[in-house]
Amino acid sequence: MAIGAVVKQAAANSAKQASNGASRLRLRKAALTLTPRAVTRLKRLNDGTSPQFLRVGVRQKGCSGNSYILEFTDSKGKFDEIVQQDGVTVLVDSKALITVLGSEMDYVEDKLSSQFVFHNPNAKGVCGCGESFAV
């Protein structure tokens, strides 16, 4: 099922619940937010004939214990969280959701490198090189 169809189905289900008086409106923290620079970079990276989505995950590796994994995919995993912001769709791996909940993804360029950087309020520590974090 395409991402657009999944989002439309979720919106239809929400509208149906609201019309039945069984609204399940609840406040929740965004899984991930994107800065304007990250949105711009993702739009540039996704210029192509077939739409692809960036999936954000976390793997156990690095000096502090966890490291972010970014990969492009053309389909949504069964339990992936969909983050849509300013015309960009990012998928958050269900296994990483609890770790990245409330994080902000930014894109930073300097003289030596360019990279996506995460500002994670759940991180209790970060290694010196910035590649891994602990929760």
N, CA, C and O atoms as CSV, one atom per row, in Angstrom:
chain,resi,resn,atom,element,x,y,z
A,1,MET,N,N,0.853,-1.175,0.000
A,1,MET,CA,C,0.000,0.000,0.000
A,1,MET,C,C,0.894,1.232,0.000
A,1,MET,O,O,1.858,1.285,0.764
A,2,ALA,N,N,0.609,2.195,-0.813
A,2,ALA,CA,C,1.422,3.403,-0.930
A,2,ALA,C,C,1.259,4.271,0.311
A,2,ALA,O,O,0.238,4.200,0.996
A,3,ILE,N,N,2.257,5.083,0.595
A,3,ILE,CA,C,2.238,5.956,1.761
A,3,ILE,C,C,1.021,6.873,1.719
A,3,ILE,O,O,0.347,7.058,2.733
A,4,GLY,N,N,0.736,7.449,0.548
A,4,GLY,CA,C,-0.406,8.351,0.420
A,4,GLY,C,C,-1.704,7.657,0.784
A,4,GLY,O,O,-2.565,8.251,1.432
A,5,ALA,N,N,-1.853,6.396,0.371
A,5,ALA,CA,C,-3.064,5.639,0.683
A,5,ALA,C,C,-3.170,5.360,2.174
A,5,ALA,O,O,-4.264,5.402,2.737
A,6,VAL,N,N,-2.037,5.075,2.822
A,6,VAL,CA,C,-2.030,4.823,4.260
A,6,VAL,C,C,-2.458,6.069,5.013
A,6,VAL,O,O,-3.262,5.992,5.942
A,7,VAL,N,N,-1.922,7.223,4.616
A,7,VAL,CA,C,-2.254,8.485,5.281
A,7,VAL,C,C,-3.721,8.828,5.060
A,7,VAL,O,O,-4.399,9.260,5.992
A,8,LYS,N,N,-4.222,8.639,3.832
A,8,LYS,CA,C,-5.638,8.925,3.554
A,8,LYS,C,C,-6.543,8.005,4.362
A,8,LYS,O,O,-7.576,8.447,4.865
A,9,GLN,N,N,-6.174,6.733,4.494
A,9,GLN,CA,C,-6.974,5.795,5.271
A,9,GLN,C,C,-7.005,6.203,6.736
A,9,GLN,O,O,-8.059,6.143,7.370
A,10,ALA,N,N,-5.862,6.620,7.288
A,10,ALA,CA,C,-5.810,7.059,8.685
A,10,ALA,C,C,-6.676,8.288,8.897
A,10,ALA,O,O,-7.372,8.385,9.907
A,11,ALA,N,N,-6.644,9.236,7.953
A,11,ALA,CA,C,-7.468,10.441,8.062
A,11,ALA,C,C,-8.948,10.082,7.976
A,11,ALA,O,O,-9.764,10.650,8.701
A,12,ALA,N,N,-9.301,9.148,7.098
A,12,ALA,CA,C,-10.689,8.719,6.965
A,12,ALA,C,C,-11.170,8.048,8.247
A,12,ALA,O,O,-12.298,8.282,8.682
A,13,ASN,N,N,-10.329,7.219,8.853
A,13,ASN,CA,C,-10.696,6.562,10.107
A,13,ASN,C,C,-10.895,7.576,11.221
A,13,ASN,O,O,-11.819,7.440,12.023
A,14,SER,N,N,-10.035,8.598,11.283
A,14,SER,CA,C,-10.170,9.639,12.303
A,14,SER,C,C,-11.453,10.425,12.112
A,14,SER,O,O,-12.148,10.739,13.078
A,15,ALA,N,N,-11.769,10.746,10.851
A,15,ALA,CA,C,-12.996,11.482,10.559
A,15,ALA,C,C,-14.222,10.650,10.924
A,15,ALA,O,O,-15.203,11.183,11.443
A,16,LYS,N,N,-14.168,9.337,10.654
A,16,LYS,CA,C,-15.285,8.454,10.976
A,16,LYS,C,C,-15.509,8.405,12.483
A,16,LYS,O,O,-16.650,8.458,12.942
A,17,GLN,N,N,-14.424,8.302,13.260
A,17,GLN,CA,C,-14.540,8.267,14.711
A,17,GLN,C,C,-15.117,9.570,15.241
A,17,GLN,O,O,-15.950,9.557,16.148
A,18,ALA,N,N,-14.679,10.704,14.679
A,18,ALA,CA,C,-15.168,12.002,15.128
A,18,ALA,C,C,-16.654,12.147,14.822
A,18,ALA,O,O,-17.396,12.697,15.636
A,19,SER,N,N,-17.104,11.665,13.660
A,19,SER,CA,C,-18.515,11.787,13.299
A,19,SER,C,C,-19.383,10.865,14.142
A,19,SER,O,O,-20.569,11.143,14.320
A,20,ASN,N,N,-18.832,9.780,14.662
A,20,ASN,CA,C,-19.585,8.862,15.516
A,20,ASN,C,C,-19.616,9.338,16.966
A,20,ASN,O,O,-20.225,8.687,17.815
A,21,GLY,N,N,-18.968,10.463,17.258
A,21,GLY,CA,C,-18.915,10.945,18.626
A,21,GLY,C,C,-17.888,10.209,19.467
A,21,GLY,O,O,-17.796,10.448,20.671
A,22,ALA,N,N,-17.125,9.332,18.869
A,22,ALA,CA,C,-16.137,8.540,19.594
A,22,ALA,C,C,-14.742,9.071,19.303
A,22,ALA,O,O,-13.827,8.308,18.996
A,23,SER,N,N,-14.592,10.368,19.401
A,23,SER,CA,C,-13.298,10.982,19.113
A,23,SER,C,C,-12.252,10.504,20.107
A,23,SER,O,O,-12.472,10.490,21.319
A,24,ARG,N,N,-11.129,10.120,19.566
A,24,ARG,CA,C,-10.028,9.683,20.422
A,24,ARG,C,C,-8.895,10.686,20.334
A,24,ARG,O,O,-7.724,10.319,20.245
A,25,LEU,N,N,-9.260,11.952,20.361
A,25,LEU,CA,C,-8.266,13.002,20.285
A,25,LEU,C,C,-7.410,12.968,21.536
A,25,LEU,O,O,-7.907,13.044,22.659
A,26,ARG,N,N,-6.123,12.852,21.315
A,26,ARG,CA,C,-5.197,12.866,22.440
A,26,ARG,C,C,-3.940,13.596,22.023
A,26,ARG,O,O,-3.505,13.511,20.875
A,27,LEU,N,N,-3.382,14.292,22.941
A,27,LEU,CA,C,-2.135,14.986,22.673
A,27,LEU,C,C,-0.999,13.989,22.775
A,27,LEU,O,O,-0.957,13.158,23.683
A,28,ARG,N,N,-0.087,14.086,21.835
A,28,ARG,CA,C,1.073,13.220,21.888
A,28,ARG,C,C,2.268,13.960,21.331
A,28,ARG,O,O,2.143,14.858,20.499
A,29,LYS,N,N,3.415,13.562,21.808
A,29,LYS,CA,C,4.661,14.161,21.363
A,29,LYS,C,C,4.977,13.659,19.960
A,29,LYS,O,O,4.796,12.479,19.659
A,30,ALA,N,N,5.447,14.554,19.110
A,30,ALA,CA,C,5.826,14.164,17.751
A,30,ALA,C,C,6.996,13.191,17.819
A,30,ALA,O,O,7.917,13.361,18.618
A,31,ALA,N,N,6.945,12.181,16.977
A,31,ALA,CA,C,8.031,11.200,16.947
A,31,ALA,C,C,9.344,11.867,16.558
A,31,ALA,O,O,10.397,11.562,17.118
A,32,LEU,N,N,9.270,12.783,15.592
A,32,LEU,CA,C,10.459,13.440,15.069
A,32,LEU,C,C,10.028,14.727,14.395
A,32,LEU,O,O,9.029,14.742,13.676
A,33,THR,N,N,10.760,15.801,14.614
A,33,THR,CA,C,10.501,17.040,13.887
A,33,THR,C,C,11.712,17.353,13.027
A,33,THR,O,O,12.835,16.962,13.346
A,34,LEU,N,N,11.470,18.060,11.936
A,34,LEU,CA,C,12.523,18.400,10.991
A,34,LEU,C,C,12.718,19.905,10.963
A,34,LEU,O,O,11.747,20.661,10.988
A,35,THR,N,N,13.960,20.342,10.910
A,35,THR,CA,C,14.242,21.763,10.754
A,35,THR,C,C,14.044,22.129,9.282
A,35,THR,O,O,14.042,21.244,8.426
A,36,PRO,N,N,13.879,23.409,8.975
A,36,PRO,CA,C,13.750,23.817,7.574
A,36,PRO,C,C,14.937,23.380,6.711
A,36,PRO,O,O,14.754,23.041,5.541
A,37,ARG,N,N,16.148,23.384,7.271
A,37,ARG,CA,C,17.317,22.930,6.502
A,37,ARG,C,C,17.232,21.445,6.183
A,37,ARG,O,O,17.617,21.026,5.092
A,38,ALA,N,N,16.734,20.643,7.119
A,38,ALA,CA,C,16.583,19.213,6.875
A,38,ALA,C,C,15.516,18.961,5.808
A,38,ALA,O,O,15.687,18.099,4.946
A,39,VAL,N,N,14.423,19.711,5.868
A,39,VAL,CA,C,13.364,19.574,4.867
A,39,VAL,C,C,13.900,19.902,3.482
A,39,VAL,O,O,13.651,19.166,2.526
A,40,THR,N,N,14.636,21.004,3.370
A,40,THR,CA,C,15.203,21.419,2.085
A,40,THR,C,C,16.148,20.352,1.543
A,40,THR,O,O,16.090,20.023,0.358
A,41,ARG,N,N,17.008,19.815,2.383
A,41,ARG,CA,C,17.963,18.794,1.942
A,41,ARG,C,C,17.251,17.510,1.526
A,41,ARG,O,O,17.624,16.903,0.522
A,42,LEU,N,N,16.253,17.091,2.262
A,42,LEU,CA,C,15.515,15.877,1.910
A,42,LEU,C,C,14.766,16.046,0.594
A,42,LEU,O,O,14.669,15.102,-0.190
A,43,LYS,N,N,14.241,17.232,0.348
A,43,LYS,CA,C,13.576,17.481,-0.939
A,43,LYS,C,C,14.575,17.378,-2.081
A,43,LYS,O,O,14.260,16.821,-3.133
A,44,ARG,N,N,15.792,17.916,-1.881
A,44,ARG,CA,C,16.828,17.829,-2.906
A,44,ARG,C,C,17.276,16.391,-3.134
A,44,ARG,O,O,17.504,15.983,-4.273
A,45,LEU,N,N,17.402,15.631,-2.068
A,45,LEU,CA,C,17.825,14.237,-2.188
A,45,LEU,C,C,16.759,13.371,-2.851
A,45,LEU,O,O,17.070,12.350,-3.463
A,46,ASN,N,N,15.520,13.779,-2.727
A,46,ASN,CA,C,14.415,12.971,-3.235
A,46,ASN,C,C,13.951,13.423,-4.612
A,46,ASN,O,O,12.868,13.031,-5.047
A,47,ASP,N,N,14.741,14.240,-5.314
A,47,ASP,CA,C,14.397,14.618,-6.683
A,47,ASP,C,C,14.617,13.416,-7.579
A,47,ASP,O,O,15.755,13.076,-7.905
A,48,GLY,N,N,13.543,12.781,-7.974
A,48,GLY,CA,C,13.662,11.609,-8.830
A,48,GLY,C,C,12.299,11.203,-9.353
A,48,GLY,O,O,11.277,11.795,-9.008
A,49,THR,N,N,12.309,10.201,-10.177
A,49,THR,CA,C,11.053,9.767,-10.788
A,49,THR,C,C,10.190,8.974,-9.821
A,49,THR,O,O,8.968,9.125,-9.827
A,50,SER,N,N,10.792,8.134,-8.994
A,50,SER,CA,C,10.002,7.367,-8.033
A,50,SER,C,C,10.238,7.917,-6.632
A,50,SER,O,O,11.384,8.089,-6.217
A,51,PRO,N,N,9.165,8.192,-5.907
A,51,PRO,CA,C,9.336,8.749,-4.562
A,51,PRO,C,C,9.972,7.729,-3.624
A,51,PRO,O,O,9.611,6.552,-3.618
A,52,GLN,N,N,10.907,8.202,-2.849
A,52,GLN,CA,C,11.535,7.381,-1.824
A,52,GLN,C,C,11.380,8.090,-0.499
A,52,GLN,O,O,11.188,9.305,-0.445
A,53,PHE,N,N,11.464,7.329,0.557
A,53,PHE,CA,C,11.312,7.882,1.891
A,53,PHE,C,C,12.563,7.587,2.703
A,53,PHE,O,O,13.198,6.548,2.526
A,54,LEU,N,N,12.905,8.488,3.577
A,54,LEU,CA,C,14.031,8.264,4.471
A,54,LEU,C,C,13.512,7.547,5.700
A,54,LEU,O,O,12.560,8.003,6.334
A,55,ARG,N,N,14.134,6.421,6.042
A,55,ARG,CA,C,13.782,5.702,7.267
A,55,ARG,C,C,14.880,5.956,8.289
A,55,ARG,O,O,16.065,5.776,8.006
A,56,VAL,N,N,14.469,6.376,9.479
A,56,VAL,CA,C,15.389,6.633,10.582
A,56,VAL,C,C,15.292,5.464,11.555
A,56,VAL,O,O,14.204,5.086,11.989
A,57,GLY,N,N,16.427,4.911,11.883
A,57,GLY,CA,C,16.480,3.814,12.839
A,57,GLY,C,C,17.627,4.008,13.804
A,57,GLY,O,O,18.412,4.947,13.671
A,58,VAL,N,N,17.722,3.124,14.768
A,58,VAL,CA,C,18.803,3.163,15.755
A,58,VAL,C,C,19.350,1.749,15.880
A,58,VAL,O,O,18.593,0.784,15.976
A,59,ARG,N,N,20.655,1.640,15.880
A,59,ARG,CA,C,21.326,0.348,16.065
A,59,ARG,C,C,22.278,0.458,17.252
A,59,ARG,O,O,22.785,1.535,17.565
A,60,GLN,N,N,22.505,-0.670,17.898
A,60,GLN,CA,C,23.452,-0.688,19.005
A,60,GLN,C,C,24.858,-0.784,18.450
A,60,GLN,O,O,25.289,-1.846,18.000
A,61,LYS,N,N,25.570,0.329,18.483
A,61,LYS,CA,C,26.972,0.362,18.074
A,61,LYS,C,C,27.561,1.704,18.477
A,61,LYS,O,O,26.832,2.613,18.875
A,62,GLY,N,N,28.841,1.827,18.378
A,62,GLY,CA,C,29.516,3.074,18.733
A,62,GLY,C,C,29.970,3.080,20.179
A,62,GLY,O,O,29.635,2.183,20.953
A,63,CYS,N,N,30.737,4.103,20.535
A,63,CYS,CA,C,31.317,4.149,21.879
A,63,CYS,C,C,30.286,4.394,22.972
A,63,CYS,O,O,30.491,3.971,24.110
A,64,SER,N,N,29.190,5.061,22.659
A,64,SER,CA,C,28.191,5.335,23.689
A,64,SER,C,C,27.037,4.336,23.686
A,64,SER,O,O,26.197,4.373,24.585
A,65,GLY,N,N,26.976,3.455,22.708
A,65,GLY,CA,C,25.969,2.404,22.745
A,65,GLY,C,C,24.972,2.390,21.607
A,65,GLY,O,O,24.579,1.311,21.162
A,66,ASN,N,N,24.545,3.546,21.118
A,66,ASN,CA,C,23.540,3.613,20.052
A,66,ASN,C,C,23.991,4.570,18.962
A,66,ASN,O,O,24.689,5.550,19.223
A,67,SER,N,N,23.581,4.268,17.733
A,67,SER,CA,C,23.922,5.119,16.599
A,67,SER,C,C,22.716,5.192,15.668
A,67,SER,O,O,21.981,4.217,15.512
A,68,TYR,N,N,22.521,6.351,15.055
A,68,TYR,CA,C,21.417,6.523,14.108
A,68,TYR,C,C,21.754,5.849,12.784
A,68,TYR,O,O,22.898,5.884,12.330
A,69,ILE,N,N,20.754,5.241,12.176
A,69,ILE,CA,C,20.882,4.621,10.864
A,69,ILE,C,C,19.872,5.294,9.949
A,69,ILE,O,O,18.684,5.346,10.267
A,70,LEU,N,N,20.335,5.810,8.814
A,70,LEU,CA,C,19.461,6.450,7.828
A,70,LEU,C,C,19.538,5.645,6.546
A,70,LEU,O,O,20.626,5.324,6.066
A,71,GLU,N,N,18.363,5.316,5.988
A,71,GLU,CA,C,18.340,4.576,4.732
A,71,GLU,C,C,17.131,5.011,3.915
A,71,GLU,O,O,16.079,5.335,4.464
A,72,PHE,N,N,17.296,5.013,2.601
A,72,PHE,CA,C,16.178,5.324,1.717
A,72,PHE,C,C,15.425,4.041,1.401
A,72,PHE,O,O,16.033,2.986,1.221
A,73,THR,N,N,14.113,4.132,1.334
A,73,THR,CA,C,13.263,3.005,1.007
A,73,THR,C,C,12.088,3.494,0.164
A,73,THR,O,O,11.729,4.670,0.209
A,74,ASP,N,N,11.504,2.595,-0.594
A,74,ASP,CA,C,10.348,2.983,-1.404
A,74,ASP,C,C,9.039,2.467,-0.812
A,74,ASP,O,O,7.974,2.670,-1.394
A,75,SER,N,N,9.112,1.800,0.346
A,75,SER,CA,C,7.883,1.306,0.971
A,75,SER,C,C,7.950,1.469,2.484
A,75,SER,O,O,9.026,1.508,3.080
A,76,LYS,N,N,6.784,1.561,3.076
A,76,LYS,CA,C,6.653,1.709,4.522
A,76,LYS,C,C,6.652,0.333,5.167
A,76,LYS,O,O,5.985,-0.587,4.694
A,77,GLY,N,N,7.404,0.202,6.248
A,77,GLY,CA,C,7.356,-1.036,7.026
A,77,GLY,C,C,6.036,-1.120,7.779
A,77,GLY,O,O,5.374,-0.102,7.985
A,78,LYS,N,N,5.653,-2.304,8.184
A,78,LYS,CA,C,4.345,-2.526,8.798
A,78,LYS,C,C,4.097,-1.636,10.010
A,78,LYS,O,O,2.984,-1.142,10.192
A,79,PHE,N,N,5.101,-1.426,10.832
A,79,PHE,CA,C,4.916,-0.666,12.066
A,79,PHE,C,C,5.664,0.656,12.083
A,79,PHE,O,O,5.781,1.276,13.141
A,80,ASP,N,N,6.173,1.104,10.946
A,80,ASP,CA,C,6.893,2.376,10.891
A,80,ASP,C,C,5.968,3.537,11.223
A,80,ASP,O,O,4.800,3.544,10.834
A,81,GLU,N,N,6.493,4.505,11.936
A,81,GLU,CA,C,5.762,5.740,12.237
A,81,GLU,C,C,5.990,6.707,11.081
A,81,GLU,O,O,7.126,6.901,10.649
A,82,ILE,N,N,4.925,7.310,10.582
A,82,ILE,CA,C,5.017,8.244,9.467
A,82,ILE,C,C,5.110,9.659,10.025
A,82,ILE,O,O,4.261,10.081,10.811
A,83,VAL,N,N,6.141,10.387,9.616
A,83,VAL,CA,C,6.304,11.793,9.984
A,83,VAL,C,C,6.227,12.591,8.694
A,83,VAL,O,O,7.075,12.441,7.815
A,84,GLN,N,N,5.214,13.439,8.578
A,84,GLN,CA,C,5.075,14.289,7.394
A,84,GLN,C,C,5.180,15.735,7.841
A,84,GLN,O,O,4.493,16.178,8.761
A,85,GLN,N,N,6.057,16.454,7.164
A,85,GLN,CA,C,6.279,17.852,7.504
A,85,GLN,C,C,6.718,18.600,6.259
A,85,GLN,O,O,7.688,18.213,5.608
A,86,ASP,N,N,6.017,19.660,5.928
A,86,ASP,CA,C,6.371,20.553,4.818
A,86,ASP,C,C,6.625,19.807,3.505
A,86,ASP,O,O,7.566,20.134,2.782
A,87,GLY,N,N,5.805,18.821,3.196
A,87,GLY,CA,C,5.932,18.104,1.937
A,87,GLY,C,C,6.966,16.995,1.920
A,87,GLY,O,O,7.252,16.438,0.860
A,88,VAL,N,N,7.530,16.661,3.065
A,88,VAL,CA,C,8.534,15.608,3.169
A,88,VAL,C,C,7.982,14.514,4.078
A,88,VAL,O,O,7.365,14.801,5.104
A,89,THR,N,N,8.206,13.267,3.695
A,89,THR,CA,C,7.792,12.131,4.517
A,89,THR,C,C,9.022,11.385,4.999
A,89,THR,O,O,9.869,10.977,4.204
A,90,VAL,N,N,9.110,11.212,6.312
A,90,VAL,CA,C,10.187,10.452,6.937
A,90,VAL,C,C,9.532,9.322,7.723
A,90,VAL,O,O,8.522,9.528,8.396
A,91,LEU,N,N,10.103,8.152,7.635
A,91,LEU,CA,C,9.615,7.001,8.383
A,91,LEU,C,C,10.537,6.765,9.570
A,91,LEU,O,O,11.758,6.856,9.447
A,92,VAL,N,N,9.942,6.459,10.726
A,92,VAL,CA,C,10.729,6.126,11.909
A,92,VAL,C,C,10.502,4.652,12.197
A,92,VAL,O,O,9.369,4.219,12.409
A,93,ASP,N,N,11.572,3.893,12.204
A,93,ASP,CA,C,11.512,2.464,12.489
A,93,ASP,C,C,10.854,2.251,13.851
A,93,ASP,O,O,11.187,2.936,14.818
A,94,SER,N,N,9.939,1.319,13.924
A,94,SER,CA,C,9.196,1.087,15.166
A,94,SER,C,C,10.119,0.717,16.328
A,94,SER,O,O,9.828,1.056,17.476
A,95,LYS,N,N,11.219,0.032,16.048
A,95,LYS,CA,C,12.162,-0.357,17.102
A,95,LYS,C,C,12.922,0.850,17.649
A,95,LYS,O,O,13.426,0.810,18.772
A,96,ALA,N,N,13.006,1.920,16.862
A,96,ALA,CA,C,13.739,3.110,17.278
A,96,ALA,C,C,12.828,4.183,17.858
A,96,ALA,O,O,13.311,5.183,18.389
A,97,LEU,N,N,11.535,3.988,17.763
A,97,LEU,CA,C,10.581,5.032,18.126
A,97,LEU,C,C,10.753,5.528,19.555
A,97,LEU,O,O,10.775,6.737,19.785
A,98,ILE,N,N,10.873,4.640,20.499
A,98,ILE,CA,C,10.994,5.054,21.897
A,98,ILE,C,C,12.292,5.823,22.141
A,98,ILE,O,O,12.358,6.673,23.029
A,99,THR,N,N,13.322,5.520,21.351
A,99,THR,CA,C,14.623,6.166,21.519
A,99,THR,C,C,14.658,7.564,20.910
A,99,THR,O,O,15.301,8.459,21.459
A,100,VAL,N,N,13.974,7.766,19.778
A,100,VAL,CA,C,14.039,9.061,19.088
A,100,VAL,C,C,12.829,9.955,19.358
A,100,VAL,O,O,12.769,11.071,18.841
A,101,LEU,N,N,11.878,9.498,20.146
A,101,LEU,CA,C,10.665,10.256,20.416
A,101,LEU,C,C,10.979,11.671,20.899
A,101,LEU,O,O,11.676,11.854,21.897
A,102,GLY,N,N,10.465,12.658,20.190
A,102,GLY,CA,C,10.671,14.057,20.553
A,102,GLY,C,C,11.941,14.667,19.994
A,102,GLY,O,O,12.247,15.820,20.298
A,103,SER,N,N,12.695,13.927,19.181
A,103,SER,CA,C,13.955,14.427,18.633
A,103,SER,C,C,13.722,15.397,17.483
A,103,SER,O,O,12.661,15.414,16.859
A,104,GLU,N,N,14.739,16.197,17.226
A,104,GLU,CA,C,14.732,17.116,16.094
A,104,GLU,C,C,15.871,16.716,15.155
A,104,GLU,O,O,17.001,16.489,15.587
A,105,MET,N,N,15.551,16.634,13.869
A,105,MET,CA,C,16.553,16.288,12.863
A,105,MET,C,C,16.917,17.555,12.095
A,105,MET,O,O,16.047,18.238,11.554
A,106,ASP,N,N,18.199,17.857,12.055
A,106,ASP,CA,C,18.695,19.058,11.378
A,106,ASP,C,C,19.707,18.625,10.317
A,106,ASP,O,O,20.220,17.507,10.350
A,107,TYR,N,N,19.980,19.522,9.385
A,107,TYR,CA,C,21.014,19.282,8.380
A,107,TYR,C,C,22.045,20.385,8.533
A,107,TYR,O,O,21.707,21.568,8.499
A,108,VAL,N,N,23.304,19.998,8.701
A,108,VAL,CA,C,24.375,20.947,8.974
A,108,VAL,C,C,25.471,20.797,7.930
A,108,VAL,O,O,25.899,19.685,7.623
A,109,GLU,N,N,25.923,21.927,7.385
A,109,GLU,CA,C,27.051,21.951,6.451
A,109,GLU,C,C,28.124,22.865,7.022
A,109,GLU,O,O,27.828,23.963,7.494
A,110,ASP,N,N,29.375,22.405,6.976
A,110,ASP,CA,C,30.500,23.268,7.316
A,110,ASP,C,C,31.596,23.049,6.281
A,110,ASP,O,O,31.354,22.408,5.258
A,111,LYS,N,N,32.785,23.564,6.525
A,111,LYS,CA,C,33.850,23.500,5.522
A,111,LYS,C,C,34.318,22.071,5.234
A,111,LYS,O,O,34.790,21.785,4.134
A,112,LEU,N,N,34.191,21.176,6.213
A,112,LEU,CA,C,34.717,19.828,6.055
A,112,LEU,C,C,33.658,18.749,5.853
A,112,LEU,O,O,33.977,17.662,5.372
A,113,SER,N,N,32.420,19.025,6.207
A,113,SER,CA,C,31.423,17.958,6.125
A,113,SER,C,C,30.006,18.512,5.981
A,113,SER,O,O,29.753,19.699,6.184
A,114,SER,N,N,29.118,17.630,5.633
A,114,SER,CA,C,27.688,17.931,5.641
A,114,SER,C,C,26.994,16.670,6.134
A,114,SER,O,O,27.311,15.562,5.701
A,115,GLN,N,N,26.029,16.853,7.058
A,115,GLN,CA,C,25.404,15.688,7.655
A,115,GLN,C,C,24.092,16.043,8.332
A,115,GLN,O,O,23.835,17.198,8.670
A,116,PHE,N,N,23.257,15.003,8.524
A,116,PHE,CA,C,22.069,15.158,9.338
A,116,PHE,C,C,22.500,15.004,10.790
A,116,PHE,O,O,23.279,14.113,11.128
A,117,VAL,N,N,21.981,15.887,11.645
A,117,VAL,CA,C,22.329,15.883,13.056
A,117,VAL,C,C,21.033,15.766,13.844
A,117,VAL,O,O,20.034,16.399,13.503
A,118,PHE,N,N,21.050,14.960,14.895
A,118,PHE,CA,C,19.874,14.770,15.731
A,118,PHE,C,C,20.074,15.448,17.077
A,118,PHE,O,O,21.115,15.313,17.719
A,119,HIS,N,N,19.043,16.182,17.484
A,119,HIS,CA,C,19.007,16.786,18.827
A,119,HIS,C,C,17.972,15.972,19.592
A,119,HIS,O,O,16.766,16.158,19.431
A,120,ASN,N,N,18.472,15.063,20.431
A,120,ASN,CA,C,17.619,14.081,21.092
A,120,ASN,C,C,17.504,14.396,22.579
A,120,ASN,O,O,18.493,14.311,23.306
A,121,PRO,N,N,16.293,14.764,23.044
A,121,PRO,CA,C,16.128,15.067,24.464
A,121,PRO,C,C,16.236,13.830,25.351
A,121,PRO,O,O,16.370,13.963,26.567
A,122,ASN,N,N,16.181,12.638,24.775
A,122,ASN,CA,C,16.272,11.399,25.545
A,122,ASN,C,C,17.710,10.967,25.796
A,122,ASN,O,O,17.957,10.106,26.641
A,123,ALA,N,N,18.657,11.549,25.078
A,123,ALA,CA,C,20.059,11.137,25.192
A,123,ALA,C,C,20.634,11.577,26.531
A,123,ALA,O,O,20.534,12.742,26.916
A,124,LYS,N,N,21.229,10.639,27.221
A,124,LYS,CA,C,21.869,10.927,28.515
A,124,LYS,C,C,23.346,11.216,28.351
A,124,LYS,O,O,23.975,11.784,29.243
A,125,GLY,N,N,23.901,10.830,27.222
A,125,GLY,CA,C,25.303,11.076,26.959
A,125,GLY,C,C,25.605,10.878,25.485
A,125,GLY,O,O,24.918,10.126,24.793
A,126,VAL,N,N,26.645,11.563,25.007
A,126,VAL,CA,C,27.061,11.479,23.613
A,126,VAL,C,C,28.564,11.277,23.599
A,126,VAL,O,O,29.276,11.841,24.431
A,127,CYS,N,N,29.054,10.475,22.660
A,127,CYS,CA,C,30.501,10.265,22.580
A,127,CYS,C,C,31.182,11.531,22.056
A,127,CYS,O,O,30.510,12.435,21.558
A,128,GLY,N,N,32.466,11.598,22.162
A,128,GLY,CA,C,33.228,12.775,21.762
A,128,GLY,C,C,33.130,13.112,20.290
A,128,GLY,O,O,33.157,14.287,19.926
A,129,CYS,N,N,33.016,12.107,19.433
A,129,CYS,CA,C,32.941,12.375,17.996
A,129,CYS,C,C,31.520,12.696,17.545
A,129,CYS,O,O,31.317,13.148,16.418
A,130,GLY,N,N,30.530,12.465,18.416
A,130,GLY,CA,C,29.144,12.777,18.077
A,130,GLY,C,C,28.439,11.713,17.267
A,130,GLY,O,O,27.306,11.927,16.838
A,131,GLU,N,N,29.071,10.572,17.043
A,131,GLU,CA,C,28.490,9.508,16.223
A,131,GLU,C,C,27.532,8.613,16.979
A,131,GLU,O,O,26.667,7.989,16.364
A,132,SER,N,N,27.657,8.529,18.295
A,132,SER,CA,C,26.781,7.635,19.055
A,132,SER,C,C,26.287,8.330,20.312
A,132,SER,O,O,26.821,9.358,20.729
A,133,PHE,N,N,25.247,7.738,20.908
A,133,PHE,CA,C,24.626,8.340,22.092
A,133,PHE,C,C,24.133,7.233,23.020
A,133,PHE,O,O,24.001,6.078,22.614
A,134,ALA,N,N,23.866,7.600,24.260
A,134,ALA,CA,C,23.332,6.664,25.249
A,134,ALA,C,C,22.016,7.208,25.772
A,134,ALA,O,O,21.848,8.417,25.930
A,135,VAL,N,N,21.083,6.303,26.040
A,135,VAL,CA,C,19.794,6.695,26.627
A,135,VAL,C,C,19.600,6.041,27.962
A,135,VAL,O,O,18.574,6.251,28.609
